[in-house]
Amino acid sequence: MESFQECMQEYKKQLEKGYINGAYKGLMKYIMGLRAHFKNKYPQYVSSSIYYGYMDMTYFSLFPESLKRQKLKIAVVFIHDTFKFEVWLAGTNKNIQNKYWKLFKEREFDKYHIPSTIKGIDSIIEHNIVDNPNFSDLNALTRQIEIGTIEFINNVETFLSTSNPS
């Protein structure tokens, strides 16, 4: 395993090449634009600020009213190491997350991935929207993420409307 010093030297070399800098700035600019797209098109979802992360994940949250009342939110997430966009159902705190994770597990919701545990996990359910996104056509990518996110929200709302958590 490399030492911290060795990792930092490699990091410096990669930054000097310029690709990481440009890619990261471009990705953050795209995610800011994606958040703005959702905020403008779906103002009722009142988007949160962007969590930029530690080059592990970057996301923003959406709060559809039906989910917000239940202290739930939707996260639109870019996972850096697997290079994909996902959408997650998450709770506003760990108690809410645990309550709804159990509900989805007990009712055997099989439309989306349910993590086997929520220990160290921020999601209740997850859905992969885009593997290896094509950043050469940002409008098409935005449409793909939007369609997948809205479908996910609708499916979660439908499930929760027929499952009364106590």
C-alpha positions in Angstrom: 0.0 0.0 0.0 1.3 3.4 -0.9 2.1 6.0 1.7 0.2 9.2 2.0 3.3 11.0 0.6 3.4 8.7 -2.4 -0.3 9.2 -3.1 0.1 13.0 -2.9 3.1 12.9 -5.3 1.0 10.9 -7.8 -1.9 13.3 -7.2 0.4 16.3 -7.9 1.6 14.6 -11.1 -1.9 14.0 -12.3 -3.0 17.5 -11.5 0.0 18.9 -13.5 -1.3 17.0 -16.5 -4.5 19.0 -16.3 -7.0 16.3 -17.1 -8.3 15.8 -13.6 -8.7 19.5 -13.1 -10.7 20.0 -16.3 -12.7 16.9 -15.8 -13.6 17.7 -12.2 -14.5 21.3 -13.0 -16.6 20.2 -15.9 -18.4 17.6 -13.9 -19.2 20.0 -11.1 -20.4 22.6 -13.6 -22.6 19.9 -15.2 -24.1 18.8 -11.8 -24.8 22.5 -11.0 -26.6 22.8 -14.3 -28.5 19.5 -13.7 -29.6 20.7 -10.3 -30.7 24.0 -11.9 -32.6 22.1 -14.5 -34.6 20.2 -11.8 -35.1 23.4 -9.8 -36.5 25.2 -12.8 -38.6 22.4 -14.2 -39.8 21.0 -10.9 -39.9 23.9 -8.5 -42.2 22.0 -6.2 -39.3 19.7 -5.4 -37.2 22.5 -3.9 -33.7 21.2 -4.6 -31.1 21.2 -1.9 -27.5 22.6 -2.3 -24.9 20.3 -3.9 -22.8 18.0 -1.8 -19.5 18.0 -3.6 -18.0 15.1 -1.6 -14.5 13.8 -1.5 -14.3 12.5 -5.0 -16.4 9.6 -3.8 -19.9 10.9 -4.6 -21.5 14.2 -5.5 -25.2 14.7 -5.2 -28.1 17.0 -4.6 -31.5 16.2 -3.1 -35.1 16.7 -4.3 -38.0 16.9 -1.9 -41.3 15.9 -3.5 -44.1 17.0 -1.2 -45.5 13.5 -0.6 -42.1 12.3 0.4 -41.1 15.4 2.4 -44.2 14.9 4.6 -42.7 11.4 5.5 -39.3 12.9 6.1 -37.9 11.3 2.9 -35.9 12.8 0.1 -34.6 11.8 -3.3 -30.8 12.1 -4.0 -29.5 12.4 -7.5 -26.0 11.0 -7.1 -22.8 10.7 -9.2 -20.6 7.9 -8.0 -17.0 8.8 -8.9 -15.3 5.4 -8.7 -18.0 3.5 -10.6 -18.6 6.4 -12.9 -22.4 6.3 -12.9 -25.5 8.3 -12.0 -27.8 6.8 -9.4 -31.0 8.0 -7.8 -31.6 7.1 -4.1 -34.5 7.3 -1.7 -33.0 8.6 1.6 -34.3 9.6 5.0 -33.7 13.0 6.6 -32.2 11.1 9.6 -31.1 7.6 10.5 -34.3 6.8 12.4 -36.4 7.6 9.3 -34.0 5.7 7.1 -34.2 2.6 9.3 -38.0 2.8 9.5 -38.5 3.0 5.7 -35.6 0.6 4.9 -37.4 -2.0 7.0 -40.7 -1.3 5.2 -39.2 -1.8 1.8 -37.5 -5.0 3.0 -40.5 -6.4 4.7 -42.9 -5.7 1.8 -40.3 -7.3 -0.6 -40.1 -4.3 -2.8 -38.1 -5.6 -5.8 -38.3 -2.9 -8.3 -35.0 -1.3 -7.2 -32.0 -2.3 -5.2 -32.4 -2.4 -1.4 -29.0 -2.4 0.4 -28.5 -5.5 2.6 -27.8 -3.2 5.5 -28.1 0.5 6.2 -25.1 0.5 8.5 -22.7 3.0 6.8 -25.1 3.5 3.9 -27.1 6.7 3.1 -29.8 5.1 0.9 -33.0 3.2 1.6 -33.3 2.1 -2.0 -31.1 2.8 -5.0 -31.5 2.8 -8.8 -28.7 3.0 -11.4 -29.8 5.5 -14.0 -26.7 5.9 -16.2 -23.6 3.7 -16.4 -20.6 5.3 -18.0 -22.4 8.6 -18.9 -21.7 10.2 -22.3 -20.7 13.7 -21.5 -20.5 14.7 -25.2 -24.3 15.2 -25.3 -25.2 16.9 -22.1 -28.8 17.6 -23.1 -29.4 13.8 -23.8 -27.7 12.9 -20.5 -29.9 15.4 -18.6 -33.0 13.9 -20.3 -31.9 10.4 -19.4 -31.3 11.4 -15.7 -34.5 13.3 -15.5 -36.6 10.5 -17.0 -35.0 7.9 -14.6 -35.4 10.2 -11.6 -39.1 11.1 -12.2 -39.9 7.4 -12.9 -38.2 6.5 -9.6 -40.1 9.1 -7.7 -43.4 8.0 -9.2 -42.7 4.3 -8.3 -41.7 5.2 -4.7 -44.7 7.4 -4.2 -47.0 4.6 -5.6 -45.4 2.0 -3.3 -45.7 4.3 -0.2 -49.3 5.2 -1.0 -50.2 1.5 -0.7 -47.9 0.8 2.3 -48.8 2.5 5.5 -45.8 2.7 7.7 -46.7 3.1 11.4 
